[in-house]
Amino acid sequence: FVEDYVFTGRRQVCGWEGVRCAYNYTSEMVHVTEIRLSNKGLTGTIPEEISFLPYLNRLDLSDNEVGGTIPEELYELHRLRHLFLNNNKIQGTISPQIDN
């Protein structure tokens, strides 16, 4: 699914459809802040490399065919405020860590 699409950092992703970035003037770096890929026919699982995006505040993968479980690394994204995973094939329960 998204391993080569966004999370590996091997490509310049800020110009991609559905990816929004912000420039941090203090660190002089660009950070991915939003991924909006609803209804794109995505399959596979959410990779644990999602944790490589510490400035992510919105993740919308709704209305796809994403499966597996929610990786624990997702709960490490302390800036994540908007999470949309509805209408996928994700299994399991949501960790209580989601509130942290």
Backbone torsions as a table, in degrees:
resi	resn	phi	psi	omega
1	PHE	NA	-98.3	-167.6
2	VAL	-97.7	1.7	-175.7
3	GLU	-51.3	-49.4	179.1
4	ASP	-91.4	-8.3	-175.2
5	TYR	-78.8	-46.4	-174.4
6	VAL	-136.7	-47.7	-159.4
7	PHE	-77.5	-18.5	-173.8
8	THR	-78.8	-16.6	179.4
9	GLY	72.9	11.7	-179.0
10	ARG	-83.3	-10.5	-177.3
11	ARG	-131.5	157.8	173.7
12	GLN	-76.8	109.7	-171.2
13	VAL	-101.4	-13.1	-172.5
14	CYS	-64.8	-20.6	178.2
15	GLY	-92.7	0.0	-177.7
16	TRP	-77.9	147.7	175.0
17	GLU	-58.7	131.9	176.9
18	GLY	87.0	-1.9	-179.7
19	VAL	-116.1	128.0	179.8
20	ARG	-120.8	139.1	-178.1
21	CYS	-126.5	164.6	175.6
22	ALA	-135.9	144.4	177.8
23	TYR	-91.1	130.0	177.5
24	ASN	-99.7	110.9	-176.3
25	TYR	-69.1	-26.6	179.0
26	THR	-69.6	-50.0	-177.9
27	SER	-91.1	-9.2	-176.6
28	GLU	55.5	40.1	178.6
29	MET	-125.9	157.2	175.0
30	VAL	-102.1	133.8	-177.7
31	HIS	-123.6	138.6	173.7
32	VAL	-71.7	124.3	-178.7
33	THR	-112.8	-24.7	-179.1
34	GLU	-142.3	140.4	170.1
35	ILE	-128.3	114.6	-179.4
36	ARG	-121.4	93.7	-176.8
37	LEU	-125.3	42.4	179.3
38	SER	-72.6	145.4	175.0
39	ASN	55.4	47.0	179.8
40	LYS	-112.4	4.6	-179.7
41	GLY	72.9	24.0	-178.8
42	LEU	-70.4	142.9	178.2
43	THR	-128.2	174.9	178.1
44	GLY	95.6	-150.9	-176.6
45	THR	-127.4	166.0	174.0
46	ILE	-80.7	119.7	-176.7
47	PRO	-74.1	152.0	178.5
48	GLU	-65.9	-17.4	177.5
49	GLU	-67.5	-2.8	174.0
50	ILE	-53.6	-28.5	-179.3
51	SER	-68.1	-10.7	176.6
52	PHE	-73.9	-1.5	-177.8
53	LEU	-116.1	69.0	-173.5
54	PRO	-66.4	-15.6	179.7
55	TYR	-96.8	5.3	-179.7
56	LEU	-66.2	124.1	177.1
57	ASN	-117.3	-10.3	176.4
58	ARG	-140.3	126.8	175.0
59	LEU	-129.8	113.1	-179.7
60	ASP	-122.2	102.8	176.4
61	LEU	-116.0	21.6	-175.4
62	SER	-63.6	156.2	175.3
63	ASP	58.6	47.1	176.0
64	ASN	-127.4	-159.7	178.1
65	GLU	-121.4	31.5	-178.8
66	VAL	-69.3	133.6	-177.4
67	GLY	-122.4	-162.0	-179.6
68	GLY	77.6	-154.5	179.2
69	THR	-116.5	168.0	176.0
70	ILE	-76.8	121.0	-178.3
71	PRO	-67.4	143.5	178.6
72	GLU	-57.2	-29.3	-178.7
73	GLU	-61.8	-26.1	178.7
74	LEU	-61.5	-33.6	-178.8
75	TYR	-73.6	-10.3	177.4
76	GLU	-83.6	-7.8	-178.9
77	LEU	-83.8	88.9	-172.7
78	HIS	-72.1	-15.0	176.5
79	ARG	-92.0	-6.9	-178.4
80	LEU	-69.2	116.5	-178.3
81	ARG	-116.2	-21.3	-176.4
82	HIS	-128.8	111.9	-177.5
83	LEU	-126.1	119.1	-179.2
84	PHE	-124.6	107.8	180.0
85	LEU	-124.7	11.7	-176.1
86	ASN	-65.0	155.4	179.0
87	ASN	59.0	50.5	174.5
88	ASN	-130.0	-167.8	179.0
89	LYS	-112.7	28.8	-178.8
90	ILE	-72.6	136.9	-177.1
91	GLN	-115.0	164.7	175.8
92	GLY	95.3	-167.6	-178.2
93	THR	-113.0	162.1	177.2
94	ILE	-87.4	129.7	-179.1
95	SER	-63.7	144.9	174.5
96	PRO	-62.3	-15.7	178.0
97	GLN	-63.5	-14.2	-177.2
98	ILE	-58.7	-27.1	179.6
99	ASP	-79.1	-13.7	-176.4
100	ASN	-82.3	NA	NA
